[in-house]
Amino acid sequence: MRLLNVQTLNFTEFSSDVPKYVIASHRWTAGSEAKTKDVEKRRNTHSSGYKKVEGFAKYARDCIADVEWFWIDTCCVNQESSQEVNEAVNSMFSWYANAEMCLVYLADVDKPLHEDECLPRLQASEWFTRGWTLQELLAPHMVTFLSKRWEVIGNKSSAGSIRRTSRINQGPSLIPLLATITSIPEKVLYNYEQSKTLTTEDKLAWIVGRNTAKCEDMYYSLLGKFGVRMRLDYGQGAESARQRLLKKIDKASQQPTSHPQ
């Protein structure tokens, strides 16, 4: 796992003993995101993507105590390496789940919201239309939503997960609003373990109305949500990716549950 230091913006790769880190969630802008080499070589530093990386680092540095590392998909994964992309897609759900906090940057929400305008303004954000952001909402125990100006809008947190060491107000709980926007039950938003009682069809329904740049990614983005791994095969088409995913889910559901002796 390649992480960025919030102080230096230097990469370090960890294969074990991964330190505490925060993780980023955002809406990609085609052609402007900072790539691995951009950050390594400090190039294209005036691009909006590079400024966004700096913004995540500054927020973590200024507002989250005792965390020196963060992860963002655009540059912490070398997008030119199919092997890295494959590993990242299959590991991403656990990476989000293991983060100290997920920071969701809503570039199309430009200020903290008053209570009466919170639902329609959040509902209009493109972040809620993307396939990849579904797992970024569900997996973390603590999610902080930030406006275009890096101001706190509110949070999604499980019981006891709000960091006492954080030096900022996490804002109000947005779980009731998030449930309305996404049609995901509040109990699942509080704790994804509660989804075990739901059917595959129930969970697949949550992607309706979402989209991905590559059609196969609509189903690859669901791997961690169903607890399965699968080799990526871009070009196979959405329906083939869907059928492969369903076969993996069916096979996993038939695995015998092991009990400690």
C-alpha positions in Angstrom: 0.0 0.0 0.0 1.5 3.3 -1.1 0.8 6.2 1.3 1.6 9.9 1.2 3.1 11.7 4.1 0.9 14.7 5.0 3.9 16.8 5.9 6.2 16.2 2.9 3.9 14.7 0.2 6.5 11.9 -0.2 5.4 8.4 -0.9 6.2 5.3 1.2 5.2 1.8 0.4 4.0 -0.5 3.2 3.6 -4.2 2.8 3.0 -4.8 6.5 2.7 -2.8 9.7 0.7 -0.1 7.9 0.6 3.0 10.0 -2.6 4.9 10.8 -3.9 6.8 7.8 -6.8 8.9 6.5 -8.3 8.1 3.2 -9.7 10.4 0.5 -13.0 10.2 -1.5 -13.8 12.6 -4.3 -15.2 13.0 -7.8 -12.6 12.5 -10.4 -12.2 15.3 -13.1 -11.0 13.8 -16.4 -7.6 15.0 -17.5 -6.8 17.0 -14.4 -6.0 14.5 -11.7 -2.5 14.2 -10.3 -0.8 11.0 -11.2 1.9 9.1 -9.3 4.8 10.6 -11.3 3.3 14.1 -10.9 3.6 13.9 -7.2 6.9 12.1 -7.2 8.5 14.7 -9.6 6.5 17.7 -8.3 5.2 18.5 -11.8 1.8 19.9 -12.9 1.5 21.4 -9.5 -0.9 24.1 -10.7 -3.5 21.5 -11.9 -6.7 21.2 -9.9 -5.9 17.6 -9.2 -2.6 18.4 -7.6 -4.2 21.2 -5.6 -6.8 18.7 -4.4 -4.0 16.3 -3.2 -2.4 19.3 -1.3 -5.9 20.1 0.1 -6.4 16.6 1.5 -2.9 16.7 3.0 -3.4 20.1 4.6 -6.7 19.1 6.1 -5.3 16.0 7.6 -2.3 17.8 8.9 -4.2 20.6 10.4 -7.3 18.9 11.7 -6.6 15.2 12.5 -4.3 14.5 15.3 -1.7 11.7 15.3 -2.1 10.7 11.7 0.8 11.3 9.4 -0.3 9.5 6.3 -3.1 9.6 3.8 -4.2 7.6 0.7 -5.9 8.9 -2.5 -6.6 6.8 -5.5 -5.4 9.1 -8.2 -1.7 9.0 -7.3 -1.3 6.4 -4.6 -2.1 3.8 -7.3 0.0 3.9 -10.4 -2.8 4.0 -13.0 -0.4 2.9 -15.7 0.2 -0.4 -14.0 -2.5 -2.9 -14.6 -1.2 -5.1 -11.8 -1.4 -2.2 -9.3 -4.9 -1.3 -10.5 -6.0 -4.9 -10.2 -4.7 -5.2 -6.6 -6.1 -1.8 -5.6 -9.6 -2.6 -6.9 -9.6 -5.9 -5.1 -8.3 -4.4 -1.8 -10.0 -1.0 -1.8 -12.9 -1.8 0.4 -10.7 -3.1 3.2 -8.4 0.0 2.7 -11.4 2.2 3.3 -12.6 0.1 6.2 -9.2 0.2 7.9 -8.7 4.0 7.6 -8.9 6.2 10.7 -11.3 8.5 8.8 -12.5 9.0 5.2 -12.6 12.5 4.0 -15.2 13.1 1.3 -14.5 16.3 -0.7 -17.6 17.6 -2.5 -16.2 20.1 -5.0 -19.7 21.0 -6.1 -21.0 22.0 -2.7 -19.4 25.4 -2.0 -20.3 26.2 1.6 -21.6 24.6 4.8 -25.3 24.0 4.5 -28.2 25.3 6.5 -30.5 22.5 7.7 -33.4 23.3 5.3 -31.1 23.2 2.3 -28.9 20.3 3.2 -30.8 17.5 1.6 -31.4 19.1 -1.9 -27.8 20.4 -2.0 -26.2 17.1 -1.1 -28.6 15.2 -3.3 -27.5 17.3 -6.3 -23.8 16.5 -5.8 -22.2 14.3 -8.5 -20.5 12.4 -5.7 -23.7 10.4 -5.2 -24.0 9.4 -8.8 -20.6 7.6 -9.1 -20.2 3.9 -8.8 -16.9 3.9 -6.9 -18.2 6.2 -4.2 -20.7 3.7 -2.9 -18.0 1.6 -1.2 -16.3 4.8 0.0 -19.5 5.6 1.8 -20.2 2.1 3.2 -16.8 0.8 4.2 -15.3 3.4 6.6 -16.4 3.7 10.2 -16.0 7.4 10.1 -16.7 9.7 7.1 -16.4 13.5 7.2 -18.0 15.4 4.4 -16.2 18.6 3.3 -17.4 21.4 1.1 -15.5 23.0 -1.9 -13.7 25.3 0.6 -12.8 22.4 2.9 -15.4 23.3 5.5 -17.2 20.6 7.5 -20.7 19.7 6.3 -21.3 16.7 8.6 -20.4 13.1 9.2 -21.4 9.5 8.9 -20.1 7.5 11.8 -20.6 4.2 13.6 -21.1 4.2 17.4 -18.0 5.4 19.1 -16.0 6.0 16.0 -15.8 9.8 16.1 -12.1 10.4 17.0 -11.7 12.1 20.4 -8.2 13.2 19.3 -9.6 15.2 16.3 -9.2 18.9 16.8 -12.3 19.9 14.8 -16.0 19.6 15.1 -17.2 16.7 12.9 -20.5 18.5 12.3 -24.0 16.9 12.5 -24.8 13.3 11.7 -25.9 13.1 8.1 -27.1 9.5 8.2 -30.8 10.2 7.9 -30.1 12.4 4.9 -27.7 9.8 3.4 -30.3 7.1 3.7 -32.9 9.3 1.9 -30.4 10.1 -0.9 -29.0 6.5 -1.4 -32.0 4.3 -0.3 -29.5 2.4 1.9 -31.0 1.6 5.4 -29.7 3.7 8.2 -28.6 0.6 10.2 -26.3 -0.3 7.3 -24.9 3.2 7.1 -24.1 3.0 10.8 -22.5 -0.4 10.5 -22.0 -2.3 7.2 -22.0 -5.6 9.1 -25.8 -5.1 9.3 -26.0 -5.7 5.6 -25.5 -9.5 6.1 -29.2 -9.9 6.5 -29.9 -8.4 3.1 -30.0 -10.3 -0.2 -27.7 -9.8 -3.2 -30.5 -8.1 -5.0 -31.0 -5.7 -2.2 -27.4 -4.6 -2.4 -27.3 -4.5 -6.2 -30.2 -2.1 -6.1 -28.0 0.5 -4.5 -26.1 1.1 -7.7 -29.2 2.0 -9.7 -28.7 5.6 -11.0 -24.9 5.5 -10.5 -22.3 5.3 -13.3 -18.6 4.7 -14.0 -16.3 5.8 -16.8 -15.7 2.2 -17.8 -18.8 0.0 -17.9 -17.1 -3.0 -16.2 -16.2 -0.8 -13.2 -19.9 -0.7 -12.2 -19.4 -4.3 -11.1 -15.7 -4.3 -10.2 -16.5 -1.5 -7.7 -18.8 -3.9 -5.8 -16.2 -6.6 -5.1 -15.4 -5.6 -1.6 -19.0 -4.9 -0.7 -19.7 -8.6 -1.4 -16.4 -9.9 0.1 -15.1 -11.4 -3.1 -12.0 -11.0 -5.3 -11.9 -11.1 -9.1 -9.4 -10.5 -11.9 -10.2 -7.4 -13.9 -10.9 -7.8 -17.6 -11.6 -4.5 -19.3 -13.2 -4.9 -22.6 -15.4 -7.9 -21.6 -18.5 -5.6 -21.2 -20.8 -4.8 -18.3 -23.0 -7.9 -18.6 -20.0 -10.3 -18.6 -18.6 -8.5 -15.6 -21.9 -8.7 -13.9 -22.3 -12.5 -14.5 -18.7 -13.1 -13.3 -19.5 -11.1 -10.1 -22.7 -13.1 -9.5 -20.9 -16.4 -9.9 -18.2 -15.3 -7.4 -20.9 -14.2 -4.9 -22.8 -17.5 -5.3 -19.6 -19.5 -4.8 -18.6 -17.5 -1.7 -22.1 -18.0 -0.2 -21.7 -21.8 -0.6 -18.4 -21.9 1.3 -18.8 -23.7 4.6 -18.4 -21.5 7.7 -15.5 -22.6 9.8 -15.8 -22.7 13.6 -13.0 -22.6 16.1 -12.3 -25.9 17.9 
